[in-house]
Amino acid sequence: MSLSHVNAVIVGAGAGGGVAAKQLAEGGLSVVLLERGRWTTNYDCRKDDLRNQRSSLLGQPFGPDDERNPRVLVEADGVERVVLPSENGYQNNAACVGSGTVSYGAMGWRYMQEDFRMRSTYGAVAGSTLDDWPISYADLEPHYEMAEWEIGVSGDVSNDPFKGPRKRGLPMPPLPGTRECEILRVAARRLGWHPFDIPMLRNSVPYNGRQACMRCRWCVGHSCEVDAKNGTQNTVIPKALATGNCELRTNCHAREILTDSRGRVTGVAYYDERDRLQKQSADMVIVCGAAIESARLLLLSRSRMHPAGLGNRYDWVGRNLQGHSYPRVAGLFREEIYDDLGPGAGVALCDFSHHNAGLVGGAMITNEFLRSPYQFVEKTPPWVPRWGPEHKRFMREAYRYHISVGGPVQEMPLWD
Amino acid sequence: MTGIWDPKRRRFLKGVAAAATLPAISCSNKRSRWRYLTDAEGETLGAICECLIPTDEYPGAKWAGAVRFIDLQLDGHYRKHRPIYREGLAAIERLSREKHGRGFAELDQSAQVELLKLIEKGKAAGQKQFFSLVLSHTMQSFYGDPRHGGNRDQIGYRMLGVSATPVRGRSKHDLEHAAKPESSV
């Protein structure tokens, strides 16, 4: 492993890091791409209802590993406890080459124009740091298009009147609808809403040299057995590596970003796969560790010129973290719905994403990815006992007769 | 598990404590059909699981392998739950003998269900956590992937009419359900 100087070190081979690696490597720069996880292969795709990114009861096949990745959780009352990735409260993102893009449900949304201008649209929100982005939808539009065509997005957003303007459609048509999608689509139109096919980073036809989705019931939380789900691990990262300008180092944990006496970045210190401390010198460092780990790395990168961490002169690093509450509702039908056709999610509404009276923001609504039988165990309505003969009968009688919809609610950022 | 290997004498030194990482409880696994549980614990647990998911037109949790699942995981990923299981199973046995003069597995199911309801509500000696674990583990065993010891003959999947976990070679895949290509946009 050569540790001579390179133009760029990228920390994190996930959604952002993979794209950055390809752009820089194709541009002729020398790149080291650090990833704390490992490569996964199709053989790692086990379709295991108890061991996947959504139900990680018996392990996290896409990382991170318990041994090298504890976190300290600070409860509301100030008590600290150490949590492992396998435990509740960890807020687990995947850690592998491609990271979450290996196992995600792969919805490929563009933000709406209002999302970039929340404060201008709604005004200041008391107690929140809500503000406009420094760039607009128009600035990003050509890059959205490039990502959609290069990485591969299927769907049909032409019926969404709320979307931002776009020059080009999507490169692939939507997957053929399921019974659930068609029922919801008809009902939504009858209510005067505007259902459309969710844009998905998933091949609906052969694309990029890989086949179309096999429609199995194990999508969100699992890697794709036939590699039809598009992530950075099967698109931009191989392209970056193919240039010969990019070196991917797996099982490497970044420890801090190094700076010189003038406070300029000089490289990254990291622990390699044998926990030996290494240093990679570089002209620039691109931090792509997602919200929590990127902030942590910056905060750990203290020096005389950056006493509170890199980029943290005003104590904003690690603040304003936004999650989203994700309300879901299930309905029971008299007719059989389930057709065992994955991925499940397929139809969406943005009628309630913005401009709801009395609300700042809102939420889009989609039907859900297929629920595994174990995930359905706790979806029983209040009148059904949690165990015993009635619960078993409910599982048997309701599973194929239910539809579940929901969506992530836009949350207001808090400085604390 | 019987002691430290003495290379000079080429035998295990008897009476020496086993490695500190193992729980200091007699495993007596040579006499039990299970890896961690004793036969008696397996009987009690099987009866509990059978109350949680009983036999109706379809087999219940006991036939489907709930004890096998739980025992396998107690020997693996759920190792940290061992004390709760050991104590919880002992406590439910004590409760059964107190109230009915017999072991839990010997009661009829309606009496077993009543005892479980007491435990579920926390009305018996801090057992709520044990009940909560056994409930979720039993559900996992019945409705989860059969490779973990339960869902025998894919019974949970067959009951719901969902596709079984495919068993494949390393690189084969099933093209049966692949979407037909449509005309390009």
HADDOCK unambig.tbl for C-alpha pairs under 7 A between the chains (distance, minus, plus):
assign (segid A and resid 43 and name CA) (segid B and resid 170 and name CA) 5.71 0.50 0.50
assign (segid A and resid 47 and name CA) (segid B and resid 165 and name CA) 6.53 0.50 0.50
assign (segid A and resid 48 and name CA) (segid B and resid 145 and name CA) 5.66 0.50 0.50
assign (segid A and resid 49 and name CA) (segid B and resid 144 and name CA) 5.59 0.50 0.50
assign (segid A and resid 49 and name CA) (segid B and resid 145 and name CA) 5.66 0.50 0.50
assign (segid A and resid 50 and name CA) (segid B and resid 144 and name CA) 5.91 0.50 0.50
assign (segid A and resid 50 and name CA) (segid B and resid 145 and name CA) 6.53 0.50 0.50
assign (segid A and resid 58 and name CA) (segid B and resid 77 and name CA) 6.12 0.50 0.50
assign (segid A and resid 171 and name CA) (segid B and resid 185 and name CA) 6.97 0.50 0.50
assign (segid A and resid 172 and name CA) (segid B and resid 184 and name CA) 6.67 0.50 0.50
assign (segid A and resid 172 and name CA) (segid B and resid 185 and name CA) 6.68 0.50 0.50
assign (segid A and resid 173 and name CA) (segid B and resid 184 and name CA) 6.74 0.50 0.50
assign (segid A and resid 173 and name CA) (segid B and resid 185 and name CA) 6.27 0.50 0.50
assign (segid A and resid 175 and name CA) (segid B and resid 179 and name CA) 6.87 0.50 0.50
assign (segid A and resid 204 and name CA) (segid B and resid 179 and name CA) 6.57 0.50 0.50
assign (segid A and resid 205 and name CA) (segid B and resid 181 and name CA) 5.09 0.50 0.50
assign (segid A and resid 212 and name CA) (segid B and resid 178 and name CA) 6.22 0.50 0.50
assign (segid A and resid 212 and name CA) (segid B and resid 179 and name CA) 6.31 0.50 0.50
assign (segid A and resid 213 and name CA) (segid B and resid 178 and name CA) 5.70 0.50 0.50
assign (segid A and resid 213 and name CA) (segid B and resid 179 and name CA) 6.40 0.50 0.50
assign (segid A and resid 214 and name CA) (segid B and resid 175 and name CA) 6.27 0.50 0.50
assign (segid A and resid 214 and name CA) (segid B and resid 177 and name CA) 5.08 0.50 0.50
assign (segid A and resid 214 and name CA) (segid B and resid 178 and name CA) 3.93 0.50 0.50
assign (segid A and resid 214 and name CA) (segid B and resid 179 and name CA) 6.51 0.50 0.50
assign (segid A and resid 215 and name CA) (segid B and resid 177 and name CA) 5.81 0.50 0.50
assign (segid A and resid 215 and name CA) (segid B and resid 178 and name CA) 6.22 0.50 0.50
assign (segid A and resid 226 and name CA) (segid B and resid 173 and name CA) 6.69 0.50 0.50
assign (segid A and resid 340 and name CA) (segid B and resid 162 and name CA) 6.27 0.50 0.50
assign (segid A and resid 340 and name CA) (segid B and resid 163 and name CA) 6.97 0.50 0.50
assign (segid A and resid 373 and name CA) (segid B and resid 143 and name CA) 5.76 0.50 0.50
assign (segid A and resid 374 and name CA) (segid B and resid 139 and name CA) 6.97 0.50 0.50
assign (segid A and resid 374 and name CA) (segid B and resid 140 and name CA) 6.35 0.50 0.50
assign (segid A and resid 374 and name CA) (segid B and resid 143 and name CA) 5.33 0.50 0.50
assign (segid A and resid 374 and name CA) (segid B and resid 144 and name CA) 6.13 0.50 0.50
assign (segid A and resid 387 and name CA) (segid B and resid 52 and name CA) 5.13 0.50 0.50
assign (segid A and resid 387 and name CA) (segid B and resid 53 and name CA) 6.61 0.50 0.50
assign (segid A and resid 388 and name CA) (segid B and resid 51 and name CA) 6.06 0.50 0.50
assign (segid A and resid 388 and name CA) (segid B and resid 52 and name CA) 4.71 0.50 0.50
assign (segid A and resid 388 and name CA) (segid B and resid 53 and name CA) 5.27 0.50 0.50
assign (segid A and resid 388 and name CA) (segid B and resid 54 and name CA) 6.26 0.50 0.50
assign (segid A and resid 389 and name CA) (segid B and resid 53 and name CA) 6.47 0.50 0.50
assign (segid A and resid 389 and name CA) (segid B and resid 54 and name CA) 5.98 0.50 0.50
assign (segid A and resid 392 and name CA) (segid B and resid 53 and name CA) 6.39 0.50 0.50
assign (segid A and resid 396 and name CA) (segid B and resid 159 and name CA) 6.24 0.50 0.50
assign (segid A and resid 396 and name CA) (segid B and resid 160 and name CA) 5.39 0.50 0.50
assign (segid A and resid 399 and name CA) (segid B and resid 160 and name CA) 6.59 0.50 0.50
